[in-house]
Amino acid sequence: MKPLVGAMQAWSCFVISIFAIIILSVLGILFKANHPELVGGDEDPENGPEVAATVFIAVMVYAGFLVFCGFQGLLHIRESRRGAIAL
């Protein structure tokens, strides 16, 4: 199987996806807990769990990117071991 994207793009996407998953997971947890800094105060929380659900959907999208880009990176490693000439 041949890679669809370049090696640099695959590994960059992989690293960015890791950071995005970590940051968005923390934000999702804080929104789900109705943290006052994020939802407007202790007295009037504004749909924290609904926002958290949307953030967790974004985490799932980045998890898909992580799997896809990691697979592409591994394909590049496998291709380079076979002695393919990179142009």
C-alpha positions as CSV (number, residue, x, y, z in Angstrom):
1,M,0.0,0.0,0.0
2,K,1.3,3.4,-0.9
3,P,1.1,6.5,1.4
4,L,-1.4,9.2,0.4
5,V,0.4,12.1,2.1
6,G,4.1,13.0,2.6
7,A,6.1,11.8,5.5
8,M,6.5,15.3,7.0
9,Q,2.8,16.0,6.7
10,A,1.9,12.7,8.3
11,W,4.1,13.1,11.3
12,S,3.1,16.7,11.8
13,C,-0.5,15.8,11.7
14,F,0.2,13.0,14.2
15,V,1.9,15.3,16.7
16,I,-0.7,18.1,16.3
17,S,-3.5,15.5,16.8
18,I,-1.9,14.4,20.1
19,F,-1.8,17.9,21.4
20,A,-5.3,18.7,20.2
21,I,-6.7,15.6,22.0
22,I,-5.0,16.5,25.2
23,I,-6.1,20.1,25.2
24,L,-9.6,19.5,24.0
25,S,-10.1,16.7,26.5
26,V,-9.1,19.0,29.4
27,L,-11.5,21.7,28.1
28,G,-14.3,19.1,27.7
29,I,-13.8,17.9,31.2
30,L,-13.9,21.4,32.6
31,F,-17.1,22.3,30.6
32,K,-18.8,19.0,31.7
33,A,-18.1,20.0,35.3
34,N,-19.5,23.5,34.7
35,H,-16.3,25.2,35.7
36,P,-17.1,28.8,36.6
37,E,-14.3,30.3,34.4
38,L,-15.8,28.7,31.3
39,V,-19.6,28.8,31.8
40,G,-20.2,32.2,33.2
41,G,-20.1,31.8,37.0
42,D,-21.5,29.7,39.8
43,E,-24.9,31.2,39.7
44,D,-25.8,30.8,36.0
45,P,-24.1,27.9,34.3
46,E,-24.8,28.0,30.5
47,N,-25.1,24.6,28.9
48,G,-21.7,23.3,30.0
49,P,-22.5,19.6,29.3
50,E,-23.8,20.4,25.8
51,V,-20.6,22.2,25.0
52,A,-18.6,19.3,26.5
53,A,-20.4,16.9,24.2
54,T,-19.4,19.0,21.1
55,V,-15.8,19.2,22.3
56,F,-15.7,15.4,22.8
57,I,-16.9,15.0,19.2
58,A,-14.0,17.1,18.1
59,V,-11.7,14.9,20.2
60,M,-13.1,11.9,18.3
61,V,-12.3,13.6,15.0
62,Y,-8.8,14.2,16.1
63,A,-8.5,10.6,17.2
64,G,-9.4,9.6,13.7
65,F,-6.7,12.0,12.3
66,L,-4.2,10.4,14.8
67,V,-4.9,6.9,13.5
68,F,-4.9,7.9,9.9
69,C,-1.7,10.0,10.1
70,G,0.0,7.5,12.3
71,F,-0.8,4.8,9.7
72,Q,0.6,7.0,6.9
73,G,3.8,7.6,8.9
74,L,4.2,3.9,9.4
75,L,3.7,3.3,5.7
76,H,6.5,5.8,5.0
77,I,8.8,4.0,7.4
78,R,8.0,0.7,5.7
79,E,8.6,2.2,2.3
80,S,12.0,3.6,3.3
81,R,13.2,0.3,4.6
82,R,12.6,-1.3,1.2
83,G,15.0,1.0,-0.4
84,A,12.6,3.2,-2.3
85,I,14.1,6.4,-3.8
86,A,12.4,9.5,-2.4
87,L,12.2,12.4,-4.8
